[in-house]
C-alpha cells in the first residue's frame, strides 16, 4: 500500500496546473449513457474514481478510449448494453448511484448496487428513489441492489415536480439526467447549486437537452425525445484549487494556480484573505502569497455557495499553526472529524464536541506517522506534513488518489519535499 514521505518546512513557489473536477467528471461520464452517439470529454482528471467509473461503463458495454494529452476520453453507449452496476465495481464509490437516472431514462430499467465511498457519514439514496418514483419508475431495494423499471406499457419516464427533503448534489444530478429524456416538464426544487451541476447541465444542453435555471435552487427541464453526442470540457476542480491555496497559505510562498476559477471559491478565498494571505485572481488563474503565521479563522460548512465541507479538513490544518483559536462547525457529514486524531498526532491542539471542533493554534507541528481516513482528510494531513518539523509519513493514500490528480508530483514541482513510497 502506497505512502507519502514528507519533510516539512519548505515554502512553496512557482506554478501548478489545476485538473478537471472529479465531482463534475463522474456525473458527466454517466451522462454518456444517455445517447448512442459518440461523446468526447476533455480535461478529465486521472483519478482512481474516474478509472472505476470508466470500468463500470465498460462492464455495461460502453466503448471508451483515451486520447490527447489533457485528459481526453471518448465514449459510445450502444443500444445493446447491459444496464447493471454490480457491487464489485461500485463498492468503493458512492457516485455509482449516478448511473440510475440515465439507465432508467434511456433503457427503461436498471439494476444498481447500493453505493460505497468514504466513511464520513450516512448518505442515503432514498431521495434518489423518491425522485425516480415521482417520474414514474417502480423501484425495489433488495439484496443490496436498487432494481428499477418502468410500469408495463410505459416507454419513458414522465416529468414531475421533485422537491427533495434536503439539498443533494448527486440527487440533483441524477434527476437532471433522467428528466432530460423524460416526457414533459420536470421542476427540481431545493436543487443543489454547485458549479459541477452547472457544468453537467451545460454538457446536457450541448447534447440537445432543454434546461433552465441551473446554478439556482429551481431548475426547469423540458424532456426531449433523444440526445445527441457532443464534446465537452470538464470544469476545473475547485476543491483541488482550494487545497493548494491552503497549502501555500500554511507553508508560505508565492504560487500561481493555472486553470483555477476564483468565482467558485468565494467562501474559501474570503477566509484566506481574512487570515492574512494575499489573493489575486484573473479569468483563468489564482495567485496566492503568504509569509509568517496567519490568523486563525472560524467557519461553518454549508451547501454551495457557502464554505464547502470538502475544504473543512484542509482549512483546519491551516488553523492548527495559525495565531489564535478558531471554531470549526461541520453541518454536512456527521463523521467528518476523523482527521482530528491524526492531526493531534502531529502535535495539533484540537478539541471536538459533536459537530464543533475548537482549534488552538500553535507555533509548529512535529512530523509523525499518520493514517488517512478519507479523501479530504488525506489532503489535510499532507498540508500538515508540509509545515511540520521533520519527517511525516502519510499512510493509506489510496484515499488521496481517489480525488487528486498526481498531487505529490504537483507539490514537488513547486518546492515541496515529498515522495511516494511503494
RODO-2510 file (C-alpha; in nm, 4 decimals, decimal comma):
residues 422
     n   res          X          Y          Z
     1     x     0,0000     0,0000     0,0000
     2     x     0,1490     0,3356    -0,1049
     3     x     0,2514     0,6035     0,1452
     4     x     0,3777     0,9604     0,1224
     5     x     0,7000     1,0725     0,2890
     6     x     0,7070     1,4474     0,3548
     7     x     0,9843     1,6605     0,5050
     8     x     0,8239     1,9861     0,6124
     9     x     0,9400     2,3429     0,6445
    10     x     0,9732     2,4478     0,2822
    11     x     0,7753     2,7393     0,1353
    12     x     0,6026     2,6711    -0,1971
    13     x     0,6836     2,8789    -0,5049
    14     x     0,6051     2,8572    -0,8752
    15     x     0,3051     2,7458    -1,0801
    16     x     0,0707     2,4482    -1,0637
    17     x    -0,1993     2,3430    -1,3103
    18     x    -0,5387     2,2552    -1,1652
    19     x    -0,7010     1,9443    -1,3133
    20     x    -1,0609     1,8835    -1,4108
    21     x    -1,3101     1,8373    -1,1287
    22     x    -1,3739     1,4848    -1,0017
    23     x    -1,7257     1,5838    -0,8955
    24     x    -1,8024     1,7047    -1,2485
    25     x    -1,6262     1,4280    -1,4390
    26     x    -1,8102     1,1423    -1,2642
    27     x    -2,1680     1,2524    -1,3484
    28     x    -2,0546     1,3545    -1,6964
    29     x    -1,9163     1,0057    -1,7584
    30     x    -2,2586     0,8755    -1,6561
    31     x    -2,4281     1,1215    -1,8922
    32     x    -2,2624     0,9439    -2,1864
    33     x    -2,5197     0,6666    -2,1252
    34     x    -2,7967     0,8983    -2,2473
    35     x    -2,7112     0,8673    -2,6178
    36     x    -2,5861     0,6100    -2,8664
    37     x    -2,3802     0,8788    -3,0396
    38     x    -2,0119     0,9361    -2,9513
    39     x    -1,9400     1,1734    -2,6619
    40     x    -1,5954     1,3227    -2,6020
    41     x    -1,4853     1,4670    -2,2687
    42     x    -1,1653     1,6687    -2,2264
    43     x    -0,9796     1,7762    -1,9119
    44     x    -1,0819     1,4509    -1,7389
    45     x    -0,8659     1,4093    -1,4255
    46     x    -0,6522     1,0959    -1,3813
    47     x    -0,8104     0,9620    -1,0635
    48     x    -0,8964     0,6268    -0,9142
    49     x    -1,2679     0,7140    -0,9007
    50     x    -1,2658     0,8107    -1,2695
    51     x    -1,0941     0,4830    -1,3577
    52     x    -1,3530     0,2933    -1,1512
    53     x    -1,6439     0,4718    -1,3218
    54     x    -1,4941     0,4038    -1,6645
    55     x    -1,4527     0,0367    -1,5732
    56     x    -1,8186     0,0289    -1,4676
    57     x    -1,9267     0,1771    -1,8019
    58     x    -1,7010    -0,0641    -1,9914
    59     x    -1,8544    -0,3539    -1,7973
    60     x    -2,2004    -0,2455    -1,9165
    61     x    -2,0815    -0,2480    -2,2766
    62     x    -1,9850     0,1166    -2,3293
    63     x    -1,6970     0,1560    -2,5751
    64     x    -1,4340     0,4009    -2,4500
    65     x    -1,0870     0,5187    -2,5413
    66     x    -0,8317     0,7671    -2,4110
    67     x    -0,6705     1,0246    -2,6377
    68     x    -0,4788     1,3510    -2,6240
    69     x    -0,2535     1,4899    -2,3542
    70     x    -0,5078     1,6833    -2,1471
    71     x    -0,7418     1,4146    -2,0237
    72     x    -0,9334     1,3335    -2,3421
    73     x    -1,1782     1,0410    -2,3371
    74     x    -1,4390     0,9287    -2,5906
    75     x    -1,7421     0,7121    -2,5162
    76     x    -2,0107     0,5363    -2,7162
    77     x    -2,3006     0,3639    -2,5369
    78     x    -2,4731     0,1237    -2,7802
    79     x    -2,8378     0,0221    -2,7541
    80     x    -2,7267    -0,3316    -2,6668
    81     x    -2,5507    -0,2507    -2,3379
    82     x    -2,6383    -0,4219    -2,0061
    83     x    -2,7934    -0,1690    -1,7628
    84     x    -2,6471    -0,3142    -1,4448
    85     x    -2,3942    -0,1797    -1,1918
    86     x    -2,2631    -0,4703    -0,9818
    87     x    -2,1436    -0,4381    -0,6238
    88     x    -1,7893    -0,5424    -0,7099
    89     x    -1,7429    -0,2312    -0,9220
    90     x    -1,9271     0,0273    -0,7114
    91     x    -1,8463    -0,0716    -0,3531
    92     x    -1,5723     0,1915    -0,3208
    93     x    -1,7518     0,4834    -0,4888
    94     x    -2,0799     0,6468    -0,3905
    95     x    -2,1022     0,8299    -0,7263
    96     x    -2,2002     0,4995    -0,8858
    97     x    -2,5625     0,5820    -0,7991
    98     x    -2,5445     0,8359    -1,0840
    99     x    -2,5967     0,5647    -1,3454
   100     x    -2,9517     0,5088    -1,2167
   101     x    -3,1126     0,8106    -1,3839
   102     x    -2,9518     0,7751    -1,7281
   103     x    -3,0176     0,3994    -1,7454
   104     x    -3,3842     0,4390    -1,6469
   105     x    -3,4347     0,7308    -1,8849
   106     x    -3,2845     0,5607    -2,1901
   107     x    -3,3384     0,1880    -2,1352
   108     x    -3,6412     0,1822    -1,9042
   109     x    -3,4813    -0,0455    -1,6453
   110     x    -3,1684    -0,0680    -1,4278
   111     x    -3,0120    -0,2745    -1,1509
   112     x    -2,7708    -0,0681    -0,9440
   113     x    -2,5856    -0,1760    -0,6308
   114     x    -2,6194     0,0461    -0,3261
   115     x    -2,3020     0,2572    -0,3345
   116     x    -1,9999     0,2847    -0,1049
   117     x    -1,7283     0,5516    -0,0738
   118     x    -1,5590     0,7391     0,2109
   119     x    -1,6699     0,6535     0,5638
   120     x    -1,7665     1,0100     0,6518
   121     x    -2,1302     0,9576     0,7372
   122     x    -2,4689     0,8485     0,6166
   123     x    -2,5578     0,9324     0,2565
   124     x    -2,8917     0,7642     0,1957
   125     x    -3,0221     0,7016    -0,1539
   126     x    -3,3841     0,7450    -0,0509
   127     x    -3,4033     1,0888    -0,2148
   128     x    -3,2887     0,9397    -0,5464
   129     x    -3,5530     0,6672    -0,5187
   130     x    -3,8329     0,9114    -0,4317
   131     x    -3,7431     1,1347    -0,7246
   132     x    -3,7369     0,8497    -0,9746
   133     x    -4,0671     0,7187    -0,8385
   134     x    -4,2180     1,0655    -0,8878
   135     x    -4,1130     1,0348    -1,2529
   136     x    -4,2969     0,7063    -1,2860
   137     x    -4,0330     0,4428    -1,2053
   138     x    -4,1045     0,1339    -0,9980
   139     x    -3,8110     0,0679    -0,7645
   140     x    -3,7415    -0,2096    -0,5171
   141     x    -3,4403    -0,2340    -0,2868
   142     x    -3,3489    -0,5977    -0,2431
   143     x    -3,0309    -0,7926    -0,1709
   144     x    -2,8254    -0,4721    -0,1695
   145     x    -2,9490    -0,3523    -0,5101
   146     x    -3,1880    -0,0909    -0,6417
   147     x    -3,3972    -0,2682    -0,9053
   148     x    -3,5829    -0,0138    -1,1169
   149     x    -3,8135    -0,0360    -1,4174
   150     x    -4,0936     0,1449    -1,5957
   151     x    -4,4519     0,0218    -1,5447
   152     x    -4,5934    -0,2171    -1,8022
   153     x    -4,6888    -0,0348    -2,1202
   154     x    -4,4702     0,2706    -2,0474
   155     x    -4,1679     0,3512    -2,2611
   156     x    -4,0492     0,6744    -2,0964
   157     x    -4,0260     0,8419    -1,7595
   158     x    -4,2608     1,1392    -1,7225
   159     x    -4,1923     1,4890    -1,5958
   160     x    -4,2641     1,5707    -1,2320
   161     x    -4,2150     1,8272    -0,9587
   162     x    -3,9360     1,6993    -0,7322
   163     x    -3,8673     1,8747    -0,4029
   164     x    -3,6058     1,6844    -0,2032
   165     x    -3,6105     1,6794     0,1767
   166     x    -3,2558     1,8120     0,1821
   167     x    -3,0152     1,9567    -0,0718
   168     x    -2,8481     1,6655    -0,2510
   169     x    -2,5816     1,7109    -0,5166
   170     x    -2,5922     1,3609    -0,6630
   171     x    -2,9727     1,3621    -0,6397
   172     x    -2,9924     1,6834    -0,8418
   173     x    -2,7524     1,5356    -1,0994
   174     x    -2,9473     1,2101    -1,1269
   175     x    -3,2764     1,3960    -1,1754
   176     x    -3,1212     1,6296    -1,4342
   177     x    -3,0065     1,3381    -1,6465
   178     x    -3,3285     1,1403    -1,6097
   179     x    -3,5509     1,4411    -1,6821
   180     x    -3,3576     1,5283    -1,9982
   181     x    -3,5181     1,2268    -2,1721
   182     x    -3,8461     1,2200    -1,9767
   183     x    -4,1814     1,3048    -2,1335
   184     x    -4,2963     1,6540    -2,0371
   185     x    -4,1572     1,9088    -1,7940
   186     x    -3,9713     1,8445    -1,4706
   187     x    -3,9219     2,1041    -1,1965
   188     x    -3,6439     2,0480    -0,9450
   189     x    -3,6918     2,2460    -0,6245
   190     x    -3,4364     2,2707    -0,3445
   191     x    -3,1808     2,1807    -0,6101
   192     x    -2,8082     2,1900    -0,5362
   193     x    -2,6266     2,4864    -0,6901
   194     x    -2,2660     2,3632    -0,7137
   195     x    -2,0572     2,4622    -1,0191
   196     x    -2,0266     2,0939    -1,1066
   197     x    -2,4050     2,0762    -1,1529
   198     x    -2,3966     2,3804    -1,3770
   199     x    -2,1201     2,2127    -1,5783
   200     x    -2,3253     1,8930    -1,6141
   201     x    -2,6257     2,0973    -1,7288
   202     x    -2,4137     2,2733    -1,9908
   203     x    -2,2977     1,9362    -2,1206
   204     x    -2,6566     1,8097    -2,1409
   205     x    -2,7613     2,1281    -2,3233
   206     x    -2,4803     2,0644    -2,5755
   207     x    -2,6357     1,7194    -2,6232
   208     x    -2,9727     1,8785    -2,7019
   209     x    -3,1376     1,8954    -2,3575
   210     x    -3,3651     2,1864    -2,2673
   211     x    -3,2644     2,3108    -1,9212
   212     x    -3,3132     2,6462    -1,7496
   213     x    -3,2228     2,7674    -1,4014
   214     x    -2,9149     2,5531    -1,3417
   215     x    -2,6979     2,7179    -1,0793
   216     x    -3,0105     2,8149    -0,8809
   217     x    -3,2345     2,6206    -0,6443
   218     x    -3,5110     2,5855    -0,9101
   219     x    -3,4263     2,4024    -1,2309
   220     x    -3,6711     2,3506    -1,5206
   221     x    -3,6136     2,0634    -1,7641
   222     x    -3,8269     2,0080    -2,0727
   223     x    -3,7754     1,6484    -2,1814
   224     x    -3,6725     1,5684    -2,5384
   225     x    -3,7109     1,2501    -2,7451
   226     x    -3,3394     1,1898    -2,7906
   227     x    -2,9992     1,3356    -2,7130
   228     x    -2,7005     1,3603    -2,9452
   229     x    -2,3276     1,3306    -2,8970
   230     x    -2,1091     1,6268    -2,8030
   231     x    -1,7618     1,7392    -2,6998
   232     x    -1,7379     1,8917    -2,3522
   233     x    -1,4524     2,0204    -2,1334
   234     x    -1,4735     1,9268    -1,7649
   235     x    -1,4706     2,2334    -1,5387
   236     x    -1,1645     2,2965    -1,3191
   237     x    -1,1601     2,1321    -0,9751
   238     x    -1,2392     2,3994    -0,7166
   239     x    -1,1540     2,1656    -0,4271
   240     x    -0,8105     2,0840    -0,5671
   241     x    -0,7544     2,4576    -0,6150
   242     x    -0,8716     2,5294    -0,2596
   243     x    -0,6399     2,2599    -0,1249
   244     x    -0,3372     2,4175    -0,2940
   245     x    -0,4434     2,7616    -0,1699
   246     x    -0,4435     2,6290     0,1878
   247     x    -0,1096     2,4525     0,1367
   248     x     0,0604     2,7729     0,0204
   249     x    -0,1067     2,9790     0,2928
   250     x     0,0173     2,7340     0,5575
   251     x     0,3738     2,6925     0,4313
   252     x     0,4289     3,0421     0,2938
   253     x     0,5446     3,1251    -0,0563
   254     x     0,4052     3,2522    -0,3844
   255     x     0,2176     3,0211    -0,6232
   256     x     0,0019     3,0737    -0,9321
   257     x    -0,2748     2,8195    -0,9887
   258     x    -0,3435     2,7836    -1,3612
   259     x    -0,6951     2,6918    -1,4853
   260     x    -0,8411     2,7789    -1,1423
   261     x    -1,1791     2,9536    -1,1125
   262     x    -1,1858     3,2043    -0,8265
   263     x    -1,5608     3,2637    -0,8610
   264     x    -1,6159     2,9020    -0,7492
   265     x    -1,4169     2,9557    -0,4275
   266     x    -1,5509     3,2810    -0,2857
   267     x    -1,6100     3,1469     0,0680
   268     x    -1,2635     2,9897     0,0939
   269     x    -1,0837     3,2878    -0,0591
   270     x    -1,2634     3,5260     0,1778
   271     x    -1,1417     3,3244     0,4779
   272     x    -0,7860     3,3090     0,3440
   273     x    -0,7891     3,6832     0,2859
   274     x    -0,9120     3,7423     0,6410
   275     x    -0,6358     3,5137     0,7663
   276     x    -0,3748     3,7365     0,6037
   277     x    -0,2979     3,5673     0,2731
   278     x    -0,2743     3,7781    -0,0429
   279     x    -0,5029     3,6547    -0,3193
   280     x    -0,5058     3,7792    -0,6789
   281     x    -0,7396     3,6316    -0,9385
   282     x    -0,7932     3,6533    -1,3124
   283     x    -1,0060     3,4759    -1,5716
   284     x    -0,8056     3,1536    -1,5605
   285     x    -0,5734     3,1768    -1,2597
   286     x    -0,5457     3,2436    -0,8874
   287     x    -0,2245     3,3697    -0,7269
   288     x    -0,1693     3,3201    -0,3533
   289     x     0,1096     3,4697    -0,1430
   290     x     0,1723     3,4278     0,2282
   291     x     0,4503     3,4759     0,4823
   292     x     0,4669     3,4059     0,8528
   293     x     0,1840     3,2681     1,0643
   294     x    -0,1658     3,3615     0,9518
   295     x    -0,4617     3,4432     1,1762
   296     x    -0,6948     3,1592     1,2749
   297     x    -1,0415     3,1720     1,1165
   298     x    -1,3672     3,0222     1,2420
   299     x    -1,6094     2,8879     0,9821
   300     x    -1,9176     2,6753     0,9330
   301     x    -1,9621     2,4334     0,6443
   302     x    -2,2788     2,4544     0,4404
   303     x    -2,4092     2,3944     0,0900
   304     x    -2,2716     2,5936    -0,2029
   305     x    -2,2128     2,8873    -0,2209
   306     x    -2,1215     2,8592     0,1485
   307     x    -1,7976     2,7161     0,2866
   308     x    -1,7626     2,3653     0,1350
   309     x    -1,7457     2,0603     0,3579
   310     x    -1,4821     1,9281     0,1159
   311     x    -1,2479     2,2103     0,2326
   312     x    -1,3079     2,1764     0,6070
   313     x    -1,0175     1,9411     0,6837
   314     x    -0,7663     2,1379     0,4743
   315     x    -0,8529     2,4705     0,6374
   316     x    -0,8422     2,3075     0,9811
   317     x    -0,4814     2,2052     0,9089
   318     x    -0,4041     2,5712     0,8366
   319     x    -0,5744     2,6777     1,1605
   320     x    -0,3563     2,4351     1,3569
   321     x    -0,0467     2,6537     1,3026
   322     x    -0,2220     2,9930     1,2839
   323     x    -0,2230     3,2528     1,5623
   324     x    -0,5234     3,2407     1,7957
   325     x    -0,8058     2,9925     1,8297
   326     x    -1,0856     2,9001     1,5908
   327     x    -1,4149     2,7127     1,5917
   328     x    -1,4981     2,4811     1,3046
   329     x    -1,8603     2,3679     1,2704
   330     x    -1,9385     2,0763     1,0361
   331     x    -2,3055     2,0669     0,9320
   332     x    -2,2988     1,8321     0,6294
   333     x    -2,1476     1,4981     0,7374
   334     x    -2,1572     1,3651     1,0918
   335     x    -1,8264     1,1743     1,0762
   336     x    -1,6072     1,4324     0,9107
   337     x    -1,3732     1,4983     1,2043
   338     x    -1,1840     1,1700     1,1694
   339     x    -0,8695     1,3605     1,0676
   340     x    -0,8603     1,5346     1,4064
   341     x    -0,6923     1,2443     1,5886
   342     x    -0,4260     1,2242     1,3192
   343     x    -0,3583     1,5995     1,3331
   344     x    -0,3231     1,5643     1,7107
   345     x    -0,0528     1,3017     1,6482
   346     x     0,1394     1,5802     1,4743
   347     x     0,1048     1,7998     1,7829
   348     x    -0,2117     1,9952     1,6979
   349     x    -0,4348     2,1146     1,9822
   350     x    -0,7944     2,0317     1,8874
   351     x    -1,0993     1,9522     2,0993
   352     x    -1,4199     1,8209     1,9446
   353     x    -1,7748     1,8216     2,0754
   354     x    -2,0286     1,6787     1,8346
   355     x    -2,0354     1,8966     1,5237
   356     x    -1,7859     2,1523     1,6596
   357     x    -1,4061     2,1429     1,6755
   358     x    -1,2080     2,4070     1,8641
   359     x    -0,8548     2,4544     1,7353
   360     x    -0,5857     2,6304     1,9374
   361     x    -0,3118     2,7469     1,7034
   362     x     0,0473     2,6562     1,7946
   363     x     0,3903     2,7627     1,6673
   364     x     0,4797     2,4376     1,4963
   365     x     0,3760     2,0788     1,4301
   366     x     0,6089     1,7798     1,4600
   367     x     0,6458     1,5068     1,1984
   368     x     0,4948     1,1668     1,2758
   369     x     0,3355     0,8624     1,1117
   370     x    -0,0326     0,9310     1,0378
   371     x    -0,3114     0,7481     0,8583
   372     x    -0,5578     0,8879     0,6064
   373     x    -0,9220     0,8037     0,6810
   374     x    -1,0961     0,9626     0,3826
   375     x    -1,0249     1,1704     0,0749
   376     x    -1,0163     1,5219     0,2211
   377     x    -0,8606     1,4025     0,5488
   378     x    -0,5704     1,2795     0,3335
   379     x    -0,5226     1,6293     0,1929
   380     x    -0,5281     1,7869     0,5403
   381     x    -0,2536     1,5506     0,6576
   382     x    -0,0413     1,6365     0,3543
   383     x    -0,0761     2,0082     0,4343
   384     x     0,0106     1,9434     0,7990
   385     x     0,3131     1,7390     0,6923
   386     x     0,4325     2,0227     0,4684
   387     x     0,4546     2,2569     0,7686
   388     x     0,5643     2,0066     1,0353
   389     x     0,9232     1,9841     1,1580
   390     x     1,0970     1,6669     1,0487
   391     x     0,9517     1,3759     0,8552
   392     x     0,5848     1,2836     0,8220
   393     x     0,4601     0,9559     0,6751
   394     x     0,1003     0,9565     0,5463
   395     x    -0,0329     0,6022     0,5183
   396     x    -0,3332     0,4718     0,3197
   397     x    -0,3086     0,7370     0,0495
   398     x    -0,5305     0,5379    -0,1840
   399     x    -0,7945     0,7767    -0,0479
   400     x    -0,5908     1,0682    -0,1880
   401     x    -0,5666     0,9017    -0,5284
   402     x    -0,9455     0,8911    -0,5485
   403     x    -0,9672     1,2693    -0,5760
   404     x    -0,6305     1,4326    -0,6506
   405     x    -0,4520     1,4049    -0,9842
   406     x    -0,0787     1,3452    -0,9137
   407     x    -0,0823     1,5585    -0,6012
   408     x     0,2698     1,4741    -0,4845
   409     x     0,4170     1,5478    -0,8297
   410     x     0,2427     1,8866    -0,8411
   411     x     0,3646     1,9729    -0,4894
   412     x     0,7180     1,8633    -0,5714
   413     x     0,7055     2,0922    -0,8757
   414     x     0,6518     2,3958    -0,6510
   415     x     0,9209     2,3092    -0,3979
   416     x     0,7775     2,0542    -0,1564
   417     x     0,9997     1,7730    -0,0250
   418     x     0,7540     1,4901    -0,0848
   419     x     0,7756     1,1430    -0,2376
   420     x     0,5600     0,8378    -0,2837
   421     x     0,6797     0,5183    -0,1185
   422     x     0,5614     0,1976    -0,2828
***
